[in-house]
C-alpha cells in the first residue's frame, strides 16, 4: 500500500510539474553564482545539481483575526525535523527554486477560546520564486498547511492540504489553487 501511494504521488508530482510553465531554455547551464557560499562549494555543489540539504526551522506564528479565521489563529510547533535545499538560483544568486521535506506536527489554536487541534503538516513542497523574491508557485505533496485570504482562489481559511496541490501567486500576491488533488481541511472550522 505504501509503495502504491508513493508511485501515485510520484506520478502526480510529475503531472503537476508538467503544468508549471518552464523557464526559457538556455544555451548552456549557468555557472554557480558568485554568492554561493564557500561551504556550499566545499560540499561539492557546482550549480548544476541541487545544493546540499540543510536544516530549516518552522517558527511559531499568529495570524490576526480575519486573515484566515474569524479569530486570531496561533500555530504552535509540537515537533519538527525539516530540511531544505536549493534546486536553482536566479542569475544574481537569489534562490529561484527550493525543496522542503521532513516531519512537522503543529497545534492550531483559537487564541480567543484556547480550543486547539493537532495536525500532521509534514509533507514535502517545492517553491519557485520570482527574481524579486516573491512566490510564483508552491507545490505541496501533503499533508502541509497553507493559508488563503479573502479574495484568493479558495474560501478564506488555513488549510491542511493532503495529496498534490499547486498554488500559483499572481504578481499582486493573490493565491490560486492551480492543481488540487486530494483532501483539504480548513482548520478554522473545528476551532470555531
Secondary structure, 3 states (H helix, E strand, C coil): CHHHHHHHHHHHHHHHHHHCCCCCCCCCCCCCCCCCCHHHHHCCCCCCCCCCCEEECCCCEEECCCCCCCCCEEEEEEEECEEEEEEEECCCCCEEEEEEECCEEEEEEECCCCCEEEEECCCEEEEEECCCCCEEEEEEECCEEEEECCCCCCCCEEEEEEEEEEEEECCCCCEEEEEEEEEEEEHHHHHC
